[in-house]
Amino acid sequence: MDKILIIDDETQLRGLLARIISMEGYDVVQADSCASGLKQVERSSPDVVLCDVKLPDGNGVEMVGKIKALSPDTEVILLTAYGNIPDGVQAIKSGAFDYITKGDDNNKILPLLSRASEKARLQRKVRRLEKEGTAARSFDMIIGSSAAMRDAVALARRVAGTDASVLLTGETGTGKEVFAQAIHYNSKRSAGGFVAVNCSAFSKELLESELFGYKAGSFTGATKDKKGLLEEADRGTLFLDEIGEMPIELQAKLLRVLESGEFLKIGETHLRKVNLRVIAATNRDLEKEIAEGRFREDLYFRLSVFHISLPALSQRREDIPEYVRYFVERMSGGMGKRITDISDDYMNALWRHTWRGNVRELRNTVERSLIMAEGDRLTVAALPMEFLHGNDAAVEGDSVLLEDVEREHILKVLRQVGGNKSEAARQLGIGVATLYRKLDAYGMKD
């Protein structure tokens, strides 16, 4: 219910307004002075304030700024006995939603309240989403309480407030872009853009045009000027993922940007300047790439002013339960599932897995498990077939044999597809002949 505060020293008028507005479904509170009105604002942050211009201890026009200072999302509608254009102009400049004359504009009050309260709700929603978005990009949202992860986060926090270039290294799926975003959104450049580009996703020519942009007519197909990602990231952060895949010819051009902040668009002759921070990431051993002539040593030193190595999931297995709980909470609702328990067997199977795909592979495994789960409990039977056949995913000492788990898994899939063995084999990721052999081995023939 939207809350309306009426500030007016005329008791009868204030009471009448309160009754009319209450009948429209609003929660109404009242005050008879600037001082008591500001206390109400501080106490309850109303959606809309209806405030008289002339009050015993102050002026309503001046109140607008004070109300906004206490509650930025509160909208203020000023009421006056006599219309005054200069006051009205000043009120709007101060941030008032509107300025109306008592008596003459009574029929405007309810429609105005509706629009003002809607605006207040939208502003609060935007502010909440912005806050949630900022929180989602904060270091506190990086999952993992292992010593290795705490050390990496501590380093990222330390460098975030500087303008130093950062090199993030680690296996694929360790969360390098998550770290890059957290560094950006906790830096003095957070108001600028975070522009990400995967250097392995483009050919040399396309990557050059994406990064530097081009002038119309500079090559066939260049029908109009194109703004490059360097310009898009001006005053912000440029994240270069898979930097080890960047062609060596472009590395020299990137080095110039890092050293001077200057670059040339394709087809232009005059230099442009940008002010940006570069965060780069790679799963390659760049020192080995340098030794083999595929990466410039001078660029490496410019990028690795601050180097953070992200640990593989296999090096911090104690973080696995935290990730699993997080993924289950985030994904189960969207699947219409309500998981209230995760079995020890399931967690032990995850613990023993190699996780060559790191957190990305773990997320996919949990998602597939949720799809296959029956009831409100995650068990080993929900794990994908290929996962169960991994060289280290068997559950030992938990009174659950791999063969039993596989048998239950096959039976469950067969039930879900109505006994269609071709479809079951497809979902299990095995051949139909293999499925028949397994059914035969487990005594499950028709």
ZAKOL-655679 format. One record per residue: residue in one letter; x, y, z of N, C-alpha, C in turn. Coordinates in pm, whole numbers, plus 32768, in hexadecimal, padded with zeros to 4 digits. Atoms other than C-alpha are relative to their C-alpha. Layout:
AXYZXYZXYZ/...
// end
This chain:
M80557F8980008000800080008059807D8000/D7FB17F868008808F81527F987FE2805C8075/K800F7FA87F8B80CB824580B6800680917FD4/I80077F728020806683B4809A800D80518081/L7FF27FA57F8F80D684C3818B7FC680887FDA/I803A7F7B80168007860281A28039805E8069/I7FCA7F9C7FA580B7872F823A7FB380827FEA/D80517F86800A7FC88850827D7FD58027808D/D80267FD47F797F7E892683AE7F6B801B800C/E80927FEF7FFA7E0C894B83527FC27F76801E/T802E80827FCF7D768830841F7F8B7FC87FB0/Q8077803180467C26881B836E80217FD37F71/L7FDB8023808A7CB8881F820F80557F817FFE/R7FA880767FFB7DC38722826E7FAE7F82801A/G805480737FE07CBE863A83057FA97FD67F8B/L8054801E80757BDB865681D580517FBA7F93/L7FA8803F80657CFA860780E880237F718028/A7FDA80857FD07D6184E281C17F8F7F9B7FEA/R8071805B80127C01844A81B57FEC7FDC7F6D/I8013801880917BE18476803B806C7FA17FCB/I7F90805180347D3983E07FF97FFB7F738038/S800B80857FC27D0382C080EE7F997FAB7FB8/M806A804980457BC68262803480307FC67F7A/E7FC78034807D7C9D822A7EFF80617F8D8018/G7FAC80737FE07D61811C7FB5808D8022802A/Y7F7B7FD87FD47E9081E68020800B7FFB8098/D7FE17FF67F717F3481D68178802A80918019/V7FE97F707FEF7F27834181F28033801F808C/V7FCF7FC97F817FF483E883047FFE80977FF4/Q80117F6E80027FDE8555836A806A80468056/A7FA77FAA7FB180BB866F83EB7FD1808F7FEF/D80327F778006807487DC843B806E80697FF7/S7F917FA0800881CE887A841680747FC37FB2/C7F8880328046831A8860835F80497F9B8058/A7FB280567FA683C387C884917FBF7F768010/S804280817FED82BC86BB84D07FF77FB37F7C/G80038040808382A48678835A80827FBA7FDF/L7F7E803C801B84198638833A80197F858057/K7FF480757FAA840A854B84647FB47F897FC4/Q804E806A803F82F9848783B280487FC87F85/V7FB6802C807783C8847B827280737FA58029/E7F8E804E7FD084F583FE83337FD37F798037/R8031807A7FC1842282FC83EA7FC77F9C7F9C/S804B805E80548353826B82CD801B80067F6A/S7FE27FF3808F83DE82DC817A7F827FF17FAA/P807D800B804D8285832180E0801A80027F6A/D7FF47FFD8092824C82F17F6C7FEA808D7FCB/V80217F78802E81B1844B7F417FE68059807A/V801E7F9B7F9A81A8858480197FAC806E7FBF/L80507F8A8025808F86847FEF8021806C8066/C7FCD7F9E7FA1812487BB80897FCE808D7FE0/D802A7F75800E8092891680C2807B80587FEF/V7F8F7FA5801581708A34804F801A8054807C/K7FF07FAA7F8B81318B12817F7FE57FB1807D/L800A804B7F8481758A6282C7803480558074/P7FDA7FAA7F8F81A68AF084278097800E8013/D7F707FFD7FE583178A99843780567FF57F81/G7FAE8006807883868AA782CD7FAF800B7F81/N803B7FF1808483408AAA815B80017F7B7FB7/G800B8080804582C48981809180617FF07F8D/V7FA28007807083A289D87F6880897FD48032/E7F7F80267FC684D489BE80457FFC7F718037/M800F80887FCA844A887980D580207F947F98/V7FEB80668069846A87C97F85808C7FC58008/G7F76802F7FFA85E587B77F97801D7FB0807D/K7FE980467F8285DF874B81047FC17F747FFD/I80428083800B84E5863480BD80507FA37FA5/K7FB28051805F85B085BC7F9180847FD1803D/A7F8280277FBF86EC85BB80657FEB7F89805D/L801E806F7FA5864684D281617FCF7F847FB7/S803E80708048858983FA80677FFE80207F6B/P7FF27FD7808D860284237EFC7F8F7FD17FA3/D80678036805884EB834E7E677F748036801E/T80827FC57FDD83CF840C7F147FDF80737FA2/E802C7F938057830884ED7E2A7FB380678053/V803E7F937FB4828E86427EA87FA2804F7FA6/I80627FAA8045815286F67E377FE48076805E/L80157F8A7FAC8138885C7EBA7F7380377FEE/L80877FC580007FEA88FA7F18800C8091802E/T7FFE7F747FD67FB48A707F2B7F74803D7FF3/A80827FBD80067E8A8B4F7F707FFB80617F8C/Y7FFA7F9D806D7EFD8C477E67806E7FD77F9E/G7F9E802580657FA88BE67D24806B806A7FF1/N7F917FA3800A80FF8C837D0480657FC47F9F/I7FAC803B806A81C38C487BC380927FF1802A/P7F7580117FD783218C8F7C5080127F8D8063/D7FF7806E7FA282E08BA37D757FF07F797FBA/G8016807B804A825D8A9C7C85807B7FD57FB3/V7F86801C804C83928AB47BAB806E7FCE805C/Q7F9980267FA184788AA07CD97FE57F76803A/A802580827FCA83B789777D6180277F8F7FA1/I7FDE8067806483E288B07C1E80977FF27FF4/K7F6E800580068553890D7C1080397FB48077/S7FD180437F868579888B7D737FE17F6B8000/G801E808E800A84E8873E7D0A7F737FD98021/A808D801F7FE38374875B7D577FC17FBC7F88/F80478044806C829086787C8E7F9F805F7FBB/D805C7F9D8038818F878D7C627FDF8068806B/Y80207F8B7FAC810788D27CF47F7280287FDD/I808D7FE680217F8D89057D0F7FC180608065/T80477F9F7FAE7E9B8A057D9A7F8B7FBD8048/K807080387FB27DAC899E7EB27F7D80347FC9/G80857FD6802D7C4089AA7E517FF27FF77F6A/D800B7FFF80927C7789F27CE080287F7A7FC3/D7FC98079803C7D3888B07CA47FE07F81804F/N802080757FAD7C8D87C17D997FEC7F817FAE/N801A807580547C2386DD7C7C80817FC57FC6/K7F81803380357D9086B67C1C804B7FAB8066/I7FAF803E7F977E07862E7D6B800B7F687FF1/L7FFA809280067DA684BF7D47804A7FCC7F85/P7FB0802C80737E2684957BE08095801C8013/L7F737FDF7FE77F6685497C49803F7F9C8061/L7FCD80617F9F7F8D84647D75801E7F7A7FBE/S7FEE808080457F6483347C97808180007FAF/R7F877FF98053807283A87BA6807F800D8055/A7F8B7FEB7FAB815D841B7CBA80267F80804A/S7FE1807C7FB7813E82D87D8080367F957FA1/E7FCC806080628177820B7C438093801F7FE2/K7F757FD9801982B482D27BFE80587FD98076/A7FB380247F898328829C7D65801A7F6A8003/R7FEF8092800282ED81237D4580697FD77F9A/L7F9F8022806983B081157BFF808D80258029/Q7F7B7FD47FD584CF81DC7C9380397FA08069/R7FD2805E7F9984E080F27DBE80287F7B7FC2/K7FE1807E804384D97FC47CD9808580097FB7/V7F817FED804885F2804F7C01807480038062/R7F947FF77F9D86BF80A37D34801E7F77803D/R7FEC80857FC986867F467DC1804A7FA67F9D/L7FBD8052806686EA7EA27C79809180297FEF/E7F767FD1800A881E7F7D7C6280537FCD8075/K7FBB80307F8A88797F1D7DC4801C7F6B7FF5/E7FED8090801188437DAD7D78806A7FE37F96/G7F9D8012806A890C7DD17C38808D801A8032/T7F7D7FE07FC78A2B7E737CF4802C7F91805E/A7FDD806C7FA48A197D687E00802A7F837FB6/A7FE08078804E8A1D7C577CF8808C80087FC4/R7F7A7FF0803A8B627CE97C738069801C806B/S7FA27FE27F958C037D1B7DC680577F87801D/F7FA7806E7FDC8D217C4B7E4D7FBB7F9F8061/D804580567FA08C377BC77F5B7FAE7F947FBA/M8050806280498B737B107E4C80557F967FBC/I7FA9806880388CA47A4A7DD87FFE7F89805E/I801280777FAD8C6978EA7E5580867FBC801B/G7F87804A7FDC8D78782E7F0D80408036807E/S7FC27FD67F828E017839806F80847FB98018/S7F7F80427FF48F377766802F807080678009/A7F8F7FA37FF190887801807F802D80357F79/A7FD27FD6808590E578097F0D7FA4806A7FC6/M805F7F9F80358FA778C57EB1800480818050/R7FF77F877FAD8FC379B47FD7807A80537FD9/D7F867FB8802991257A0B7F697FEA80497F7D/A80187FC1808290B47A517E037FA58079800E/V805C7F907FEB8F947B2D7E77804780748046/A7FB67F967FB990797BEB7F658058804F7FA0/L7FAD7FBC806391657C3A7E457FAA80587FA5/A80597FB4805990437CA97D677FCA807C8046/R802E7F8B7FB48FBC7D8E7E78806C806A8005/R7F917FA07FF091127E2B7EA08019804E7F80/V7FE17FBC807F913E7E7B7D2F7F8A804E7FC9/A80797FC3803A8FD57EE77CED800380988005/G80027F6F7FF1900580487D6C806A804A7FB3/T7F967FC1804F913080897C8A7FDA7FFF7F6D/D801580038091914C80BA7B13805D7F9C7FBC/A7F9D805D8036924D7FA57AE97FBF7F987FA5/S802C806E805592287EA979CF80077F7E8051/V8007807C7FB591CB7D517A5080007F8B7F9F/L8001807C804E92197BFA79C07FC97F918057/L803E806F7FB991357AE07A3180227F7F7FB6/T7FDF807F804091B3798279ED7FBD7F8F804C/G804080747FC3911C782F7A307FBD7FAC7F94/E803F805B805F90757708798A7F7880377FD3/T80847FDA80308F39773278BC7F977FDC8068/G806C801A7FA48E0777537999801D80218090/T7FDE7FE07F758EB577D97AD17FC48085802F/G80447F857FD58DF479227ACF804D807F7FE6/K7FAC7F89801A8EE47A1B7A317FAC807B7FE0/E80537F8B80208DD07AF979A47FB58032807C/V80417FD77F838D1D7AFA7AF5805E80598051/F7F9D7FAE7FBA8E5D7B7E7B93801480867FBB/A7FED7F83804B8E8A7C7F7A7E7F8E8061801B/Q80747FAA7FE58D297D047AB580068038808E/A7FF97FD37F758D5A7D157C2E806A806D800F/I7F977F997FFA8E9E7DD97C017FCD80837FC5/H80347F8580408DF47ECD7B137F9880458056/Y80707FC27FB78CB97F057BE08026802B808D/N7FCF7FCF7F7F8D887F407D19807480617FED/S7F967FA0801E8E6E803A7C707FC6808B7FEC/K802E7F7680188E5D81B07C357FCA80107F72/R80367FFE80888DFD815A7ACE7F777FBC7FF6/S807D804D80018CBB80A97B347F8E80467FB7/A80697FB880488BE581BD7A9C80117FF47F69/G7FE68015808E8C888177794A7FD87F737FD7/G802A808180338C49804A787080627F91801E/F7FAE80797FFB8CC77EE7789E7FED7FBB7F7B/V800B803380898D0E7E76773B80557F827FF4/A7FB9808080078D6A7D07770A80077FD07F70/V7FF0803B80858DF57C6675D080537F81800C/N7FB7807E80008E657AFF7599805A7FFF7F85/C7FA07FF4806F8FA17B1074C680047F837FA9/S7FFC807B804F8F7879A774537F867FF37FA5/A807D800D804A8E2179E973BB800480447F77/F7FF97FB4807D8E9B7ABD729580807FDF7FB3/S7F87800480528F8B7AA871738050807F801C/K7FAC7F8A7FEB90AB7BA371747FBB807E7FCE/E803C7F89803D8FF27C93708B7F85802D804E/L80797FDC7FB68EAA7C83714980208035808B/L7FDB7FD27F7A8F527CA9729D8037808E7FFA/E7FC97F78800E900F7DDB72217F9180667FEC/S806C7FA080188ED37E8271A07FA6800D807A/E80507FF97F868E167E2972E0804380578069/L7FB97FB57F998F217EBA73BF801580937FDB/F7FD67F7A80268F8F7FEB72FB7F96804F7FB3/G80637FBC80528E5F80387225803980237F78/Y7FCF7FDE80858E7680B770C27FB380767FC8/K803D7F8E80458E2881DA6FDD7FB77FCC7F84/A804C802880778D2281BB6ECB805980057F85/G7FB38006807A8DC181516D84808C7FCA8010/S7F76802F7FEA8EFD80C76E2480177F747FC7/F7FF4808380418EB47F6C6D957F777FDA7FCA/T807F802A803B8DA77EB76CD27F9F7FD7806D/G8065801E7F9B8C6A7EA86DA07FFA80668070/A80017F987F988CC87FCF6E807FAE80777FCE/T80597F9A80398B9A80A06E227FEE8078805C/K800A7F8E7FA48B9C817A6F5980677FF1806F/D7F9F80037F948C8081D770797FD37F9E806C/K801E805C7F928C9580D2718D805380258079/K7FBD7FE47F828CE8811E72F580387F7E8037/G7FC180797FCD8DDF802273807FEB7FEF8095/L8012801F7F728DDA7F7B74D5805C80538059/L7FA87FA87FB28EFE805375447FB780818025/E804D7F857FE48E20818675257F8B7FE3805C/E807080247FAA8CFC80D075C6802C7FF68092/A7FCD80137F788DD8808976F58042807D8038/D7FC27F847FD08E5481F177137FC88025808A/R80207FDF7F748E53825278867FCC7F87804D/G802A807A7FBE8DFC80EB78D7806D7F977FF9/T7FA3807180008E9A7F9278BF7FEC7FAB7F84/L8003805C80718EF17EBC779280337F798031/F7FDA80877FD58EF57D4877E380207FAD7F84/L7FD2804F80728FC07C7E76EA800F7F6E802B/D7FFE808E7FDB8F6A7B11771F804E7FB37F96/E7FAE80538059904B7A067687806880567FB6/I7F9D7FA6803C915B7B0B764B80707FB27FBA/G7F978053803E924C79F075F37FDF7FDB7F71/E80278020808A918479BC74B1800B80797FA4/M7FF87F89805491BB7B20743480747FF47F9D/P7F958006806492817B2372EB807180608025/I7F8D7FB27FD393DF7BA87324800680897FBC/E80017F7E804493AA7CBE72207FAC8066804D/L80557FA57FB492957D5172F7803A801F8089/Q7FC57FEA7F7D93607D2F7434804F80828005/A7FB37F85800594407E4E73C57FA3807A8008/K805E7F917FFE93137F30738E7FC28010808B/L80367FF97F7892847ED674E28068803A805F/L7F957FCC7FAB93D47F1F7584800680987FF9/R7FFD7F6F801093CA808174F67F8E80418050/V80717FCB7FB3927380B87592802180018094/L7FDF80097F7392F2804376E4806B80668029/E7F927FA67FDE9428811F76D37FDD80937FF1/S801A7F72801B9398826176447F6D80278005/G808E7FE18005921E824476467FD4802C7F76/E801F7FD380879226828874CF7FED7F887FA3/F80158069806391A981BA73AA7FCE803F7F7E/L80327FD78083914E81D4723C7F8C7FA77FD7/K806B804D803E9001816C71AF80317FCF7F79/I7FDD80318085901F809970767FD080687F99/G80247FA180689026818B6F51801180928028/E7FEB7F767FD4907582C170218094801F800B/T7F747FD67FF591B6838A7033801A8050807E/H7FE87FB47F85917E845571707FE77FA8807A/L800780517F8791B383BC72C77F8780268056/R80697FEA7F9D9098839573BF80377FD88089/K7FD3801F7F7890C4838975377F8F7FC28051/V8060803D7FA5901882AF7638803F7FF6808C/N7FD5800F7F75902C829677B07FB87F858037/L8040807B7FD58FE98130781280607FA98050/R7FB180647FB8905C801678EE7FF17F7B7FB8/V80068082804290B17EC2785D80127F918066/I7FF4807E7FB4906F7D78790D80037F917F98/A7FF3806D806290E67C4B78487FFA7F7A8048/A800B80867FC690AD7AD87881802D7F987F9B/T7FD5806C8059913E799977F6800B7F7E804D/N7FE680837FC591507824783780847FC87FCD/R7F80802B8038929B7812777E80748029805B/D7F847FDA7FBD93FC781D780B804580697FA7/L7FCE7F9680599461796F7779809980027FFB/E7F6C8004800495CF794577DA802F7F987F9A/K7FE18066806595D6780977077FE180367F74/E80257FC58080952278C375EF806A80657FD3/I7F957F9E801F962F79D47600807A7FB47FCC/A7F8A804D8027974578D175EB7FF17FC57F74/E8019803C808396A1783C74B57FDA80677F97/G80127F9480609675799174107F7180227FDD/R808C7FE6801E94FA79A174217FC480728052/F80337F917FAE94D87AB4752480728061801F/R7F9B7F997FEA95917BFD75518020800C8094/E7FD57FF57F75965D7C12768C7FDF8089803A/D801C7F7A7FCD96307D8C76A67F6C80118020/L808F7FF97FE394B57D6776937FE07FB2807F/Y8014804F7F8794C27C58779D801E8051807C/F7FDC7FB07F8B95747D41788C7F9F80728018/R80637F957FF094797E5778477F7D7FCC8039/L807F80397FD293517D727884800A7FC8808E/S7FF380467F8093DC7CC079B5803A8059806D/V7FD67FA87F93941D7DF37A8C7FD17FC28084/F803480467F8B93427D367B837FC77F7C7FCF/H802480858031931E7BBF7B517FB37FB5806D/I804E80527FA4920E7AEC7BF67FE97F787FBF/S801480888033920F79747BC57F887FC38049/L807980397FC590BA78D37BFD800D7F68800C/P7FEC80907FEA90C277757C937F967FAD7FB9/A805E805E803C9023764E7BE37FA57FC7806D/L805E80377F9F8EF575AF7C8B803C7F858044/S7FC280777FC68FBE74717CC180638023806F/Q7FA47FD27F9890AA753F7D9B7FB8803B8079/R804E7FC77F918F9075BB7E7B7F797FB7800B/R807880537FFD8E9A749D7E987FA380258074/E80547FDB7F8F8E2075247FE67F9780697FDA/D80637F9D802E8D6676317F1D7F8A7FC17FB6/I8067804080518C9475307E5F7F7580068042/P80877FFA7FC38B7375197F5E7FC1808B7FF9/E80347F7780068B5176957F617FCC801F7F74/Y802E7FEC808A8B3A769F7DE57F7F7FB37FE5/V80768053801A8A3E75837DDD7F83803F803D/R80747FC17FBF8958762B7ED87FD6807F7FB7/Y801F7F838048897277737E197FB87FE17F7C/F803E80228081892076D27CC77F757FC58013/V8083803A7FE5880176087D5A7F9A806E801F/E805B7F927FDA876A77417DF57FDB80567F88/R80187FA880728790780A7CB47FAE7FBE7F92/M803A80418075871677047BBC7F837FAD801B/S806E805E7FE7861A76237C6A7F7780417FEE/G80817FBD800D850177247C787FD3800C7F70/G80217FF1808D850F77617B027FD87F7D7FBF/M80248084803684E875EA7AC97F847FC88043/G807480317FB883C075CE7BB280247F958066/K7FD380637F9E848F74FC7CA3801380428089/R7FE77FCF7F7984A875217E1C805B7F9B8044/I7F9E805B7FC785E7747D7E96801B802A8090/T7FEC7FE17F7385FA746C801080767FB4803D/D7F9380507FC887147370803A805E7FD37F90/I7F9A8032805D8857730D7F8C80497F908048/S7FCA80747FB988D171B07FE3809880058009/D7F6E800B7FF18A2F71678061803C7FB57F89/D7FD1804C80748A50706C7F438019805E7F8A/Y7FF67FA180708A1571847E48807B80598011/M7F8E7FA77FE68B10726F7EEA80857FB57FF5/N7F84804E80068C14715B7F0A80277FE27F6F/A7FE48019808E8BF2710A7D98803C807C7FBF/L7FC97F8380378C2F72777D42808D80188034/W7F7D7FEA7FC38D5572867E31806D7FAF7FB9/R7F9C8059803D8E0271627D7F8017801B7F6B/H7FF47FE680908DD571ED7C20807980587FE3/T7F877FB380228EFD72897B687FE380937FE2/W80297F7780228E4273C67AF3806180467FA2/R7FAB7FC280658F0E740B79BD7FC280817FCA/G80447F87802E8E06750F795F7FE580628070/N80087FA77F8D8E1675AC7ABA7F7080268025/V80847FD77FCE8CED76797B3C7F977FF67F93/R80608009806D8C4A768079E57FCB7F717FF2/E802C808C80088C42750379DB7FA97FDB8078/L804E801D7F898BC074F47B407F7380397FF2/R80837FC280138AA575E57AEC7FAB7FAB7FA1/N804A805380608A41751179BE7FD47F7B803E/T8021807F7FBF8A4B73D57A907F8A8010805F/V806F7FE77FA28968746A7B9C7F7F80197FB2/E80787FE3804F887874EC7A927FC37F7F7FC8/R8033807E8036885B739779EE7FC97FA78070/S8030804F7F8E883372F57B447F74802E8029/L80847FCB7FDB870E73DB7B8F7F957FD27F9D/I805E802F8066866A73777A477FD87F6F801C/M801980907FED868B72067A9E7FCA7FDF808B/A8026801D7F76863972257C117F6C7FE0800E/E808B80217FDF84FC71837C947FEB801F8093/G80187FDB7F768464720F7DCF804F807A8028/D7FC17F887FCC8508730F7EAD80907FE8802D/R7F7A80247FD2865B72647ED9805B7FE57F89/L7F9C801D8068879472627E0080527F89802F/T7FB180777FE08838710A7DFD805B7FDE7F8A/V7FA38027806A8945705F7D307FB57FD47F83/A804D802F807388346FCF7C517FE080707F9F/A80207F8E805787FD712E7BC58078802D7FAE/L7F897FD7804B8961714C7B427FFC7FCA7F72/P8000802E808C8995713179C7804E7F7E7FF1/M7FC18080801989F96FDE793D8096800D7FEA/E7F727FF2801C8B46705878B5804E802A807A/F7FBF7FD77F848B9370F27A06801B7F858056/L7FF0807A7FB18B5C6FA27AB2806D7FA67FCA/H7F988053803D8C4A6F0079BE808880448004/G7F7F7FBC7FF38D5A6FFC7A11805F7FAA8050/N7F9F80587FC18E9C6F697A96800A80158096/D7FF07FE87F728E6C6FF77BF07F7F80298043/A807E7FD17FC78CFA70317C2E7FB67F95804E/A804680697FB68CA56EE77CD67FF780268092/V80147FE27F738C1D6F017E3480297F878051/E7FCE80707FB38CE86E247F187FDD80158093/G80197FF67F718C8C6DD5807F7F7B803D8023/D80837FC67FE38B2A6E5E805E7F917F9C7FE6/S8060806D80168A7E6D0C802A7FB080127F80/V80417FF080818A276D767EC780647FD97F94/L7FA7802B80698ACD6CB67DA97FE1804A7F80/L80127FBB807E8B026D5F7C5A7F9D7FB77FA7/E805C804D80538A4A6C427BB07F6F80188029/D80887FE87FD089196C7B7C8A7FCF808A7FD6/V80247F788027891D6DEE7C447FDF80057F6B/E801480008090893D6DB27ACC7F7D7FBA7FDD/R807C804A801B88246CB37AD07F858057801E/E80717FAA7FDC873A6DA37B867FF180747F9E/H80027F8F805E879A6EBB7A9A7FC07FD67F7B/I80388033807E87496DE979667F6A7FE8800E/L808F801A7FE985FD6D7B79FB7FB080818003/K80477F807FF4859E6EE27A4A7FEE803F7F76/V800A7FC7808785EC6F5978E87F9B7FB37FAD/L80608051804B85296E3778547F7180218028/R80877FDC7FD383FD6E8F792C7FD680877FC6/Q80207F79802F84116FFB78BF7FDF80027F6B/V801A80018091840F6FA0774C7F9D7F927FD9/G80678065801C83016E96776D80367F7F7FC7/G7FC5807D802D83EC6D747729803F80067F76/N7FC57FF2808584696DFE75DA80997FFA800C/K7F7180167FEA85C86D7075D28059805A7FA8/S7FB27FA6805586426E4474AD800C808A8040/E7FFF7F7E7FC085DD6F837561804E7FFC8083/A7FB5800E7F8386686F0176AB809780027FE5/A7F718003802287B86EB876068030808B7FDA/R7FD87F78802787BB7015756F80128058807B/Q7FF67FAD7F87877970B876C180747FD68059/L7F9080317FAF887B6FDB776A8087801A7FC0/G7F837FE48046897E70337663804C7F837FDB/I7FC0807E802789C26EC876007FB77FC87F87/G80408040807289756DEC74D57F927FA1802D/V806E805B7FDF883C6D1574C880377F758021/A7FC680857FE689146BDA74B6803E7FFC808C/T7FC47FFA7F7A89CF6C4A75EF7F947FF9806B/L806E80037FA088866C8476A37FCC7F728010/Y8032808A7FF7880F6B24764B80627FA7804C/R7F9C80507FB889576A9076CA7FF680188096/K800A7FDF7F72892F6B4878137F817FC4803C/L807C803B7FCF87C76AD9783680107F6A8015/D7FE5808E7FF68839697577F880567FE2807A/A7FA580167F908955699378F57FBD80128086/Y80457FE57F82886C6A1B7A007F807FAE800F/G807680547FF88761691479BA7F80804D7FEB/M80747FA7801586736A1E79357FC97FEF7F73/K803480168086861A698077E57F687FF98004/D80948007800A84B16995776C7FD37F728018/
// end
